[in-house]
């Protein structure tokens, strides 16, 4: 009985893709004259690389600025900074290397650079998916267990160290996985039709299918489950919230009412991150389908479709900061202020109603209620009087069924201890 064996594929010879090929020990140049199609591809790659670079630098600068600190909590800030830094690395270390190959149709940088670029292309793309998963889990915990989340988020040092540990571990894991694939001889090749740069090479079609499925399906399922569950639970919780009008006298109980209102508006950050995750799914789906179909059939896609699907997936590094800018009012305002003051050296114009107190979700601005100026109230005071410490009975949201079970178990354990 004959056993069916999957053939082992061999990568294309690098010498045939280089702009400096060797023939019988003699090196000669191979720089063909570019046509209109090649120039158009190179222009798209150039503008996309510049857009990724500028947009992600803006996100990193604005999110970590002192002006924006009162509109975002520590954990989302660390995760968004990690995502923007990873996308910035893609715009610096991956996409620009496709400019010259798009013009001349060959690889001009040498074999070592090709190997490193293939490693970074795989690792950085995988790391983007991992960071989006971490963001979804963070929003899931925040929406389903807000008391526990705010209690732990007040410990900023441990939150920062924990976030750095998770990001470092996943980054090392991505480098190790793709390094074991790319670093051996024959683990990379020049993709002359899609990426127009070096890609990891899979010796078996099953490995290629496995890599695409591990990149796409677990990420998509986690994102859809976390955000779907979070928004569903938040919808049920908002039905139980008692709306309280702001009175004319500002006292300690009014600060707690602001905290309760902040909790109701905390979905703004989750909606923004959910939109970024949805953009990731939309952008990488055509490329994933193409990779699986090519691996199953053994045929090559048309060069135009290959180029479109590949660079549409890479453009996700630009759409992430664009969606954040589009859906966040305070981010647009502060980024405009920073550009005007830091780049164009213009003075910031202060209007008569600029002394406002804003919550960290960016949904509530309160200015001098009832004749009292509360401009001194910032996010720190709201963080210190977190939801777990609110003592007003009318502000306590009725617990959900699974929270009742958790509280009853905790109460029984406390009675048994006493």
C-alpha positions as CSV (number, residue, x, y, z in Angstrom):
1,X,0.0,0.0,0.0
2,X,1.5,3.3,-1.1
3,X,1.6,6.2,1.4
4,X,0.9,9.7,0.2
5,X,3.8,12.0,1.1
6,X,3.7,15.7,0.9
7,X,6.5,17.0,-1.3
8,X,9.0,19.3,0.2
9,X,9.2,22.7,-1.5
10,X,12.5,24.5,-2.3
11,X,12.8,28.3,-2.2
12,X,13.6,30.2,-5.3
13,X,17.3,30.8,-5.8
14,X,18.3,34.1,-4.2
15,X,20.7,34.8,-7.0
16,X,17.9,35.0,-9.5
17,X,16.1,37.7,-7.5
18,X,19.1,39.9,-6.6
19,X,19.9,43.1,-8.5
20,X,23.6,42.1,-8.2
21,X,23.6,38.5,-9.6
22,X,26.7,36.5,-10.2
23,X,27.5,34.5,-13.2
24,X,30.5,32.2,-13.3
25,X,32.1,34.1,-10.4
26,X,31.6,37.5,-12.1
27,X,29.1,40.0,-10.5
28,X,27.1,42.3,-12.8
29,X,24.2,44.6,-12.3
30,X,20.6,44.0,-13.3
31,X,18.6,47.2,-13.1
32,X,15.7,47.1,-15.6
33,X,13.9,50.3,-16.7
34,X,10.7,50.8,-14.6
35,X,7.4,51.2,-16.3
36,X,4.2,53.1,-15.2
37,X,2.9,50.2,-13.2
38,X,6.2,49.8,-11.2
39,X,6.2,53.6,-10.5
40,X,2.6,53.5,-9.3
41,X,3.4,50.6,-6.9
42,X,6.4,52.4,-5.6
43,X,4.4,55.6,-5.0
44,X,1.8,53.7,-3.1
45,X,4.4,52.0,-0.9
46,X,6.2,55.3,-0.3
47,X,3.1,57.2,0.8
48,X,1.9,54.2,3.0
49,X,5.3,54.1,4.7
50,X,5.3,57.8,5.4
51,X,1.7,57.6,6.6
52,X,2.5,54.7,9.0
53,X,5.5,56.6,10.3
54,X,3.8,60.0,10.9
55,X,0.5,58.6,12.3
56,X,2.1,56.2,14.8
57,X,4.6,58.8,16.0
58,X,1.7,61.2,16.6
59,X,-0.2,58.5,18.6
60,X,2.9,57.8,20.8
61,X,3.5,61.5,21.5
62,X,-0.1,62.5,22.2
63,X,-1.0,59.4,24.3
64,X,2.0,59.9,26.6
65,X,1.7,63.6,26.9
66,X,0.6,65.3,30.1
67,X,-2.4,67.0,28.4
68,X,-3.9,63.6,27.4
69,X,-3.2,61.8,30.7
70,X,-6.5,62.7,32.2
71,X,-8.4,61.2,29.3
72,X,-7.0,57.7,29.5
73,X,-6.2,55.1,32.1
74,X,-2.8,53.6,32.6
75,X,-3.4,50.1,31.2
76,X,-5.0,51.2,27.9
77,X,-2.2,53.8,27.5
78,X,0.5,51.1,27.8
79,X,-1.3,48.8,25.4
80,X,-1.9,51.5,22.8
81,X,1.7,52.7,23.1
82,X,2.9,49.1,22.5
83,X,0.6,48.8,19.4
84,X,1.7,52.1,18.0
85,X,5.4,51.2,18.6
86,X,4.9,47.9,16.8
87,X,3.2,49.5,13.9
88,X,5.9,52.2,13.8
89,X,8.5,49.4,13.6
90,X,6.6,47.9,10.6
91,X,6.7,51.3,8.9
92,X,10.4,51.6,9.5
93,X,11.8,48.0,9.1
94,X,9.3,46.3,6.7
95,X,7.4,48.5,4.3
96,X,10.2,50.9,3.1
97,X,12.2,47.9,1.8
98,X,9.6,47.3,-0.8
99,X,10.2,50.7,-2.5
100,X,13.2,49.9,-4.7
101,X,12.1,46.4,-5.5
102,X,8.7,47.9,-6.7
103,X,10.6,50.1,-9.1
104,X,13.2,47.6,-10.5
105,X,11.6,44.2,-9.8
106,X,14.7,42.8,-7.9
107,X,16.2,42.8,-4.5
108,X,19.1,45.3,-4.1
109,X,20.0,45.0,-0.4
110,X,21.9,41.7,-0.1
111,X,21.0,38.3,1.3
112,X,21.6,39.1,5.0
113,X,19.2,42.0,4.9
114,X,16.7,39.8,3.1
115,X,17.0,37.3,5.9
116,X,16.6,39.9,8.7
117,X,13.7,41.6,6.9
118,X,11.8,38.3,6.5
119,X,12.2,37.6,10.2
120,X,10.9,41.0,11.2
121,X,8.0,40.8,8.7
122,X,6.7,37.7,10.3
123,X,7.4,38.6,13.9
124,X,6.1,42.2,13.8
125,X,2.9,41.1,12.1
126,X,2.3,38.4,14.6
127,X,3.0,40.8,17.5
128,X,0.3,43.2,16.2
129,X,-2.3,40.4,16.5
130,X,-1.1,39.6,20.0
131,X,-1.3,43.2,21.2
132,X,-4.9,43.5,19.9
133,X,-5.8,40.3,21.8
134,X,-4.3,41.8,25.0
135,X,-6.3,45.0,24.4
136,X,-9.5,42.9,24.0
137,X,-8.9,41.0,27.2
138,X,-8.2,44.3,29.0
139,X,-11.5,45.7,27.9
140,X,-13.3,42.5,28.7
141,X,-12.1,42.6,32.3
142,X,-12.8,46.3,32.6
143,X,-16.4,45.9,31.4
144,X,-17.3,42.7,33.2
145,X,-15.5,43.2,36.5
146,X,-15.1,47.0,36.9
147,X,-14.6,47.0,40.7
148,X,-11.8,44.6,40.5
149,X,-10.3,46.3,37.4
150,X,-10.2,49.8,39.0
151,X,-8.9,48.4,42.2
152,X,-5.9,46.9,40.4
153,X,-5.4,49.7,38.0
154,X,-4.7,52.1,40.9
155,X,-1.4,50.2,41.4
156,X,0.2,51.9,38.4
157,X,3.8,50.6,39.0
158,X,2.7,46.9,39.0
159,X,0.4,47.5,36.0
160,X,3.2,49.0,34.0
161,X,5.6,46.2,35.0
162,X,3.1,43.6,34.2
163,X,2.3,45.1,30.8
164,X,6.0,45.3,29.9
165,X,6.5,41.7,31.0
166,X,3.6,40.5,28.8
167,X,4.7,42.5,25.8
168,X,8.4,41.4,26.2
169,X,7.4,37.8,26.6
170,X,5.2,37.8,23.5
171,X,7.8,39.6,21.5
172,X,10.5,37.1,22.4
173,X,8.2,34.3,21.5
174,X,7.4,35.8,18.1
175,X,11.1,36.3,17.4
176,X,11.9,32.8,18.5
177,X,9.2,31.1,16.4
178,X,10.0,33.0,13.2
179,X,13.7,32.8,13.9
180,X,13.6,29.0,13.9
181,X,11.9,29.2,10.5
182,X,13.8,32.0,8.8
183,X,17.4,31.7,10.1
184,X,18.1,28.2,8.7
185,X,19.2,28.2,5.1
186,X,16.3,28.3,2.7
187,X,13.9,29.8,5.2
188,X,13.3,33.0,3.2
189,X,12.7,34.2,-0.3
190,X,12.1,37.3,-2.3
191,X,8.4,37.8,-3.0
192,X,8.5,39.6,-6.3
193,X,4.7,40.0,-6.8
194,X,3.0,40.6,-3.4
195,X,5.2,42.0,-0.6
196,X,8.0,43.1,-3.1
197,X,10.4,42.2,-0.2
198,X,11.5,39.1,1.6
199,X,9.0,36.7,3.2
200,X,9.4,33.6,5.3
201,X,9.4,30.5,3.2
202,X,7.5,27.4,4.2
203,X,8.9,24.1,3.1
204,X,5.5,22.4,3.2
205,X,2.1,23.8,2.2
206,X,0.6,22.5,5.5
207,X,3.1,24.7,7.4
208,X,1.9,27.7,5.4
209,X,-1.8,26.9,6.2
210,X,-1.0,26.3,9.8
211,X,0.8,29.7,10.1
212,X,-2.0,31.6,8.5
213,X,-4.7,29.9,10.6
214,X,-2.8,30.4,13.9
215,X,-2.4,34.1,12.9
216,X,-6.0,34.7,11.9
217,X,-8.5,32.4,13.6
218,X,-7.5,32.6,17.3
219,X,-7.1,36.3,17.1
220,X,-10.5,36.8,15.4
221,X,-12.3,34.6,17.8
222,X,-10.8,36.2,20.9
223,X,-11.6,39.7,19.6
224,X,-15.2,38.9,18.7
225,X,-15.9,37.1,22.0
226,X,-14.3,39.7,24.3
227,X,-15.8,42.8,22.7
228,X,-19.2,41.1,22.1
229,X,-19.5,39.9,25.7
230,X,-18.2,43.2,27.1
231,X,-20.8,45.3,25.1
232,X,-23.6,42.9,25.9
233,X,-22.9,43.0,29.6
234,X,-22.5,46.8,29.5
235,X,-25.8,47.1,27.8
236,X,-27.5,45.1,30.6
237,X,-25.7,47.1,33.3
238,X,-26.7,50.5,31.8
239,X,-30.3,49.5,32.1
240,X,-29.8,49.2,35.9
241,X,-28.0,52.5,36.3
242,X,-30.0,55.3,38.0
243,X,-29.5,58.6,36.2
244,X,-28.7,61.4,38.6
245,X,-28.9,65.0,37.6
246,X,-26.0,67.3,38.7
247,X,-27.2,69.6,41.5
248,X,-26.1,73.2,41.9
249,X,-23.9,72.6,44.9
250,X,-20.7,70.8,44.5
251,X,-19.7,68.5,47.4
252,X,-18.1,65.2,48.0
253,X,-21.2,63.3,46.8
254,X,-21.1,65.2,43.5
255,X,-17.6,63.8,42.9
256,X,-19.0,60.3,43.4
257,X,-21.7,61.1,40.9
258,X,-19.0,62.2,38.4
259,X,-17.4,58.8,39.0
260,X,-20.7,57.0,38.4
261,X,-21.1,59.0,35.2
262,X,-17.6,58.1,34.2
263,X,-18.4,54.5,34.6
264,X,-21.4,54.8,32.3
265,X,-19.2,56.5,29.7
266,X,-16.3,54.1,30.0
267,X,-17.4,52.3,26.9
268,X,-15.8,55.1,24.7
269,X,-12.3,53.6,25.0
270,X,-13.7,50.1,24.4
271,X,-15.6,51.2,21.3
272,X,-12.4,52.8,19.9
273,X,-10.4,49.6,20.5
274,X,-13.2,47.5,19.1
275,X,-13.2,49.6,15.9
276,X,-9.4,49.1,15.6
277,X,-9.9,45.3,16.1
278,X,-12.6,45.3,13.4
279,X,-10.3,47.1,11.1
280,X,-7.6,44.5,11.6
281,X,-10.1,41.7,10.8
282,X,-11.3,43.5,7.6
283,X,-7.7,44.2,6.4
284,X,-6.1,40.8,7.0
285,X,-9.0,38.6,5.8
286,X,-8.3,38.9,2.0
287,X,-4.6,38.1,2.6
288,X,-5.4,35.1,4.8
289,X,-7.9,33.7,2.3
290,X,-5.3,34.1,-0.5
291,X,-2.6,32.4,1.4
292,X,-4.7,29.4,2.3
293,X,-6.0,29.0,-1.3
294,X,-2.5,29.2,-2.7
295,X,-1.2,26.7,-0.3
296,X,-4.1,24.3,-1.0
297,X,-4.1,24.6,-4.8
298,X,-0.4,25.1,-5.4
299,X,-1.0,27.9,-7.9
300,X,0.2,31.5,-7.9
301,X,-2.3,34.3,-7.6
302,X,-2.3,37.1,-10.2
303,X,0.4,39.7,-9.4
304,X,-2.1,42.5,-9.0
305,X,-4.3,40.6,-6.5
306,X,-1.3,39.4,-4.6
307,X,0.0,43.0,-4.3
308,X,-3.4,44.3,-3.3
309,X,-4.1,41.7,-0.7
310,X,-0.6,41.9,0.9
311,X,-0.4,45.7,1.1
312,X,-4.0,46.0,2.3
313,X,-3.0,43.8,5.2
314,X,0.1,45.9,5.9
315,X,-1.9,49.1,5.7
316,X,-3.6,48.1,9.0
317,X,-0.6,49.7,10.7
318,X,-1.8,53.0,9.3
319,X,-5.6,52.5,9.9
320,X,-5.0,51.7,13.6
321,X,-3.9,55.3,14.5
322,X,-6.3,56.8,11.9
323,X,-9.3,55.1,13.6
324,X,-8.1,56.2,17.0
325,X,-7.9,59.8,15.7
326,X,-11.2,59.6,14.0
327,X,-13.2,58.2,17.0
328,X,-11.6,60.2,19.8
329,X,-12.5,63.9,20.1
330,X,-9.9,64.8,22.8
331,X,-7.2,63.1,20.8
332,X,-7.9,65.2,17.8
333,X,-8.0,68.4,19.8
334,X,-4.8,67.7,21.8
335,X,-2.9,66.4,18.7
336,X,-3.9,69.7,16.9
337,X,-2.6,71.7,19.9
338,X,0.7,69.8,20.0
339,X,1.3,70.2,16.3
340,X,0.5,73.9,16.4
341,X,2.6,74.6,19.5
342,X,5.6,72.2,19.1
343,X,5.9,72.1,15.3
344,X,4.6,75.5,14.1
345,X,5.6,77.3,17.3
346,X,2.2,78.9,17.7
347,X,1.0,80.1,21.1
348,X,-2.0,78.2,22.6
349,X,-5.0,80.5,22.7
350,X,-7.0,80.2,25.9
351,X,-10.7,81.0,25.7
352,X,-13.0,82.0,28.6
353,X,-14.4,78.5,29.1
354,X,-11.1,76.5,29.1
355,X,-11.0,75.7,32.8
356,X,-12.8,72.4,32.7
357,X,-12.6,69.1,34.4
358,X,-12.7,66.1,32.2
359,X,-13.1,62.5,33.1
360,X,-10.7,59.9,31.9
361,X,-13.1,58.4,29.4
362,X,-13.3,61.6,27.5
363,X,-17.1,61.8,27.6
364,X,-17.7,64.3,30.4
365,X,-16.6,67.9,30.7
366,X,-17.8,69.9,33.7
367,X,-17.1,73.6,34.0
368,X,-17.9,75.7,37.1
369,X,-21.2,74.0,38.1
370,X,-23.4,76.3,40.1
371,X,-20.8,79.1,40.2
372,X,-18.1,76.9,41.7
373,X,-14.9,76.4,39.8
374,X,-13.9,72.8,39.8
375,X,-11.0,73.1,37.4
376,X,-8.7,71.7,40.0
377,X,-10.3,68.3,39.9
378,X,-8.4,66.0,37.7
379,X,-8.3,62.3,36.9
380,X,-6.1,61.5,39.9
381,X,-8.9,62.5,42.3
382,X,-11.3,60.3,40.3
383,X,-8.9,57.4,40.3
384,X,-8.4,57.7,44.1
385,X,-12.1,57.6,44.6
386,X,-12.6,54.6,42.4
387,X,-15.9,52.8,41.9
388,X,-15.0,50.3,44.5
389,X,-15.0,53.0,47.2
390,X,-18.3,54.7,46.3
391,X,-20.5,54.8,49.4
392,X,-23.7,56.3,48.1
393,X,-26.3,53.6,47.8
394,X,-28.0,55.1,44.8
395,X,-24.7,54.9,42.8
396,X,-24.2,51.2,43.3
397,X,-25.2,49.3,40.2
398,X,-27.3,46.2,40.9
399,X,-25.0,43.2,40.4
400,X,-25.4,40.8,37.6
401,X,-26.3,37.1,38.2
402,X,-22.7,35.8,38.1
403,X,-21.6,38.7,40.4
404,X,-24.3,37.6,43.0
405,X,-22.8,34.1,43.0
406,X,-19.3,35.4,43.5
407,X,-20.4,37.7,46.3
408,X,-22.3,34.9,48.1
409,X,-19.2,32.6,47.9
410,X,-17.0,35.4,49.3
411,X,-19.5,36.0,52.2
412,X,-19.6,32.3,53.1
413,X,-15.8,32.2,53.2
414,X,-15.6,35.3,55.4
415,X,-18.1,33.8,57.9
416,X,-16.2,30.5,58.0
417,X,-13.0,32.4,58.8
418,X,-14.6,34.4,61.6
